[in-house]
Amino acid sequence: MPFSARRDPWGSPPWNISFTPQRHKLPAHVDFAVIGGGFTGLAAATWLRILAPDNSVAVFEAARIGAGASGRTGGMVLAETAAGNQPGLGDVLAGFRAILEKMRVRCDLELSGAWEIARQPSSGQAGHTQSPVAWNDSGILRVVNEVPGGTLDPGKLVTGLARAAQRHGAQIHENHRVQNVSWSATPELHLTTSRGAAQKISAAKILFASNALSLPQSGLADMHPRLTLAVLTRPISEKALAAIGLAERKPFYTVDFPYLWGRVRTDLSIVWGAGLVQSPDADDLERVDITAEDSAAAFDRLENRICHLHPELERIKFARRWGGPILFRDSWKPVFDWHPQSVATGFGGTSRGATGRASNVTSHDVSRNAIVLGAYAGHGVALSSYLGTWAAEVLLGRRKLPQWSALDT
Ligand SMILES: Cc1cc2nc3c(=O)[nH]c(=O)nc-3n(C[C@H](O)[C@H](O)[C@H](O)COP(=O)(O)OP(=O)(O)OC[C@H]3O[C@@H](n4cnc5c(N)ncnc54)[C@H](O)[C@@H]3O)c2cc1C
């Protein structure tokens, strides 16, 4: 895993995660095992304990909490999914805000809107006649729409969710990687610690919140993860910020290609992102080193592109480079479904065991013992906590899975 190494091969983002979990002896059994200590897993674990305080909950994180996308994200808060609104999804931003309040998470959340920018207004979009932004980028990039959204501090969100999980009684085991699961009515998780020790624990129910990593274990083996890139420019003056059109500090993302997104931080440094790097070796992102030639070239292209957006950016200095894992599928819809190998535990269904789907059930009509949730693409900051709490409710038998997020959708 890159993150336990002295130098982080994915680079370091500019915010801090300030949390050290209490140490716990690994129990032999838990009611709920959550695999992955990012936004999804931490929110789900907290919600499970809030709704069912008599049940034991443990989060297993292969490295440190926030080591995946959550600690490295852009921090732009967006509504809906990357594929737009979905039937029954509800109001993601209102739900996210309510979750943060309930969990007492403070993360500098600002919901003053986000800009969609494009080379030309696409049909049906009025476009801002007075776009504050006019950047040179294979054409002139202008604001074409404003959508609900905003920004937050990702380090504070990871920290706040982890503290909430612990405060509500979930155990967090960092440096515990789930290697595989022996599937049965009470599945057994096989773990290794960072020191190489092998451990086992059984769990009544499991949530896979490992996102773009460990795809064979989470049942997403046919999907292709990427590392997406971000850079931080040094703080600029208010005057320069106004000159480039970002005085309102609205986060922005392109709705056409080549993709580009960004946001201004409180110290007037700017986070920018674009570009995907593939693992040279069988989708194993953990082997990607951002200093290797192809990644370094992708960063050079991104920085060069930013410098040419506007004369005011020509001499801008860059302070950091980092990458983070991202997972998306052709439909751009998140995956939120029963794990393909999970076993029916509840009403009216046929147990499917480890061999796959039974013919007389759909993925939505039985209660089983493991859920996989993730693949939000670049749209997961609010959605991960929102759907993480929803997953907790499904695992507790209080809610159904959505209809639009099945693995085979
Ligand atoms: C650079 C970047 C910028 C982004 N910008 C934005 C943005 O501006 N707005 C937005 O909405 N979204 C953005 N996203 C997407 C968003 O950050 C993610 O969708 C979200 O963080 C996913 O959270 P998660 O908890 O599901 O996954 P992760 O945060 O990836 O967490 C998964 C965790 O599982 C752990 N893990 C993996 N395998 C195992 C195992 N076998 N055992 C135990 N633990 C394991 C990992 O170490 C990791 O900590 C961005 C993503 C990246 C990478």
PDBQT file of the ligand as one rigid body, heavy atoms in Angstrom, charges set to zero:
ROOT
HETATM    1  C1  LIG A 501      -8.075  13.594  -7.066  1.00  0.00    +0.000 C 
HETATM    2  C2  LIG A 501      -9.550  13.404  -6.859  1.00  0.00    +0.000 A 
HETATM    3  C3  LIG A 501     -10.380  14.502  -6.889  1.00  0.00    +0.000 A 
HETATM    4  C4  LIG A 501     -11.744  14.344  -6.679  1.00  0.00    +0.000 A 
HETATM    5  N1  LIG A 501     -12.518  15.458  -6.656  1.00  0.00    +0.000 NA
HETATM    6  C5  LIG A 501     -13.835  15.346  -6.323  1.00  0.00    +0.000 A 
HETATM    7  C6  LIG A 501     -14.601  16.517  -6.138  1.00  0.00    +0.000 A 
HETATM    8  O1  LIG A 501     -14.111  17.634  -6.212  1.00  0.00    +0.000 OA
HETATM    9  N2  LIG A 501     -15.918  16.362  -5.851  1.00  0.00    +0.000 N 
HETATM   10  C7  LIG A 501     -16.499  15.126  -5.726  1.00  0.00    +0.000 A 
HETATM   11  O2  LIG A 501     -17.706  15.055  -5.449  1.00  0.00    +0.000 OA
HETATM   12  N3  LIG A 501     -15.763  13.999  -5.850  1.00  0.00    +0.000 NA
HETATM   13  C8  LIG A 501     -14.455  14.080  -6.126  1.00  0.00    +0.000 A 
HETATM   14  N4  LIG A 501     -13.687  12.951  -6.222  1.00  0.00    +0.000 N 
HETATM   15  C9  LIG A 501     -14.321  11.651  -5.923  1.00  0.00    +0.000 C 
HETATM   16  C10 LIG A 501     -14.477  11.445  -4.408  1.00  0.00    +0.000 C 
HETATM   17  O3  LIG A 501     -13.326  11.887  -3.740  1.00  0.00    +0.000 OA
HETATM   18  C11 LIG A 501     -14.696   9.953  -4.121  1.00  0.00    +0.000 C 
HETATM   19  O4  LIG A 501     -15.829   9.517  -4.850  1.00  0.00    +0.000 OA
HETATM   20  C12 LIG A 501     -14.909   9.641  -2.658  1.00  0.00    +0.000 C 
HETATM   21  O5  LIG A 501     -13.872  10.156  -1.853  1.00  0.00    +0.000 OA
HETATM   22  C13 LIG A 501     -14.999   8.124  -2.477  1.00  0.00    +0.000 C 
HETATM   23  O6  LIG A 501     -15.025   7.831  -1.107  1.00  0.00    +0.000 OA
HETATM   24  P1  LIG A 501     -15.008   6.301  -0.657  1.00  0.00    +0.000 P 
HETATM   25  O7  LIG A 501     -15.024   6.286   0.806  1.00  0.00    +0.000 OA
HETATM   26  O8  LIG A 501     -16.080   5.562  -1.359  1.00  0.00    +0.000 OA
HETATM   27  O9  LIG A 501     -13.671   5.722  -1.236  1.00  0.00    +0.000 OA
HETATM   28  P2  LIG A 501     -12.082   5.951  -0.781  1.00  0.00    +0.000 P 
HETATM   29  O10 LIG A 501     -11.978   7.261  -0.151  1.00  0.00    +0.000 OA
HETATM   30  O11 LIG A 501     -11.315   5.634  -1.964  1.00  0.00    +0.000 OA
HETATM   31  O12 LIG A 501     -11.959   4.891   0.354  1.00  0.00    +0.000 OA
HETATM   32  C14 LIG A 501     -11.723   3.531   0.125  1.00  0.00    +0.000 C 
HETATM   33  C15 LIG A 501     -10.809   3.044   1.243  1.00  0.00    +0.000 C 
HETATM   34  O13 LIG A 501     -10.766   1.626   1.211  1.00  0.00    +0.000 OA
HETATM   35  C16 LIG A 501      -9.464   1.235   1.606  1.00  0.00    +0.000 C 
HETATM   36  N5  LIG A 501      -9.272  -0.140   1.111  1.00  0.00    +0.000 N 
HETATM   37  C17 LIG A 501      -9.137  -0.546  -0.158  1.00  0.00    +0.000 A 
HETATM   38  N6  LIG A 501      -9.007  -1.884  -0.206  1.00  0.00    +0.000 NA
HETATM   39  C18 LIG A 501      -9.094  -2.323   1.064  1.00  0.00    +0.000 A 
HETATM   40  C19 LIG A 501      -9.030  -3.617   1.673  1.00  0.00    +0.000 A 
HETATM   41  N7  LIG A 501      -8.867  -4.726   0.923  1.00  0.00    +0.000 N 
HETATM   42  N8  LIG A 501      -9.140  -3.729   3.004  1.00  0.00    +0.000 NA
HETATM   43  C20 LIG A 501      -9.335  -2.604   3.780  1.00  0.00    +0.000 A 
HETATM   44  N9  LIG A 501      -9.378  -1.357   3.250  1.00  0.00    +0.000 NA
HETATM   45  C21 LIG A 501      -9.267  -1.223   1.913  1.00  0.00    +0.000 A 
HETATM   46  C22 LIG A 501      -8.563   2.274   0.939  1.00  0.00    +0.000 C 
HETATM   47  O14 LIG A 501      -7.287   2.345   1.524  1.00  0.00    +0.000 OA
HETATM   48  C23 LIG A 501      -9.374   3.543   1.109  1.00  0.00    +0.000 C 
HETATM   49  O15 LIG A 501      -9.026   4.265   2.264  1.00  0.00    +0.000 OA
HETATM   50  C24 LIG A 501     -12.313  13.049  -6.455  1.00  0.00    +0.000 A 
HETATM   51  C25 LIG A 501     -11.474  11.941  -6.429  1.00  0.00    +0.000 A 
HETATM   52  C26 LIG A 501     -10.111  12.109  -6.622  1.00  0.00    +0.000 A 
HETATM   53  C27 LIG A 501      -9.228  10.912  -6.563  1.00  0.00    +0.000 C 
ENDROOT
TORSDOF 0
